[in-house]
Amino acid sequence: MSTIVRPALVLFAALTVICGVVYPFATAGIGQLAFNDEVNGSIVERGGKPVGSMLIGQSFTSPKYFWGRPSATAPMANNGAGSGGSNQGPTNPALVDAVKARIAALKEADPGNTRAIPVDLVTASSSGLDPEISLAAALYQAPRVARVRAVPLAQVENAIAKVQKTAYIGFFGEPRVNVLELNLALDAMAK
């Protein structure tokens, strides 16, 4: 019996140390060395105070700011501890009603805007935490933001162009804009 139990216990102890201690510390250490900003949340500070993260979407509701993707996290929007989608399919009446309400809110906030509303402004992502919107979503909101801030539309579009990110490795994804970065750039221009 001891010929079976002893090797099993030794293997169990070895794997516990390797998988439960060595591996987590090694990956955390490599992460701190190679991706320090990302591992620590990419926190953005202004005046020594944290104002948000470049990795997790924040809820902006004022019309003078660009709005991010809707969040389906619970119990509140953009809840990093509750990441996840709504699991509502395209024929779900609750999703249809939510999209209609979001379209109505966008039209109410900018009634003169006749552009097509980009889908990422009315649907939540699978994580519910997207910090970025498509370039089309930023350009759709630009007239509202320019009007409310009383600045020329070209100035807002220039701010979008400055913070715009291109496709990953040149061809994965589409041009996008980090909402927090854009809103902070607009606030800095106002000072």
ABEGO torsion letter per residue (X at the ends): XAAAAAAAAAAAAAAAAAAAAAAAAAAAAAAAAABAAAAAGGBBBBGGBBAEBAABBBBBABAABBBBBBBABOABBGBAAABEBAGBBAABAAAAAAAAAAAAAAAAABAABABBBBAAAABBBAAGABABBBAAAAAAAAAAAAAAAGBBAAAAAAAAAAABBBBBGGABEBBBBBAAAAAAAAAAAAX
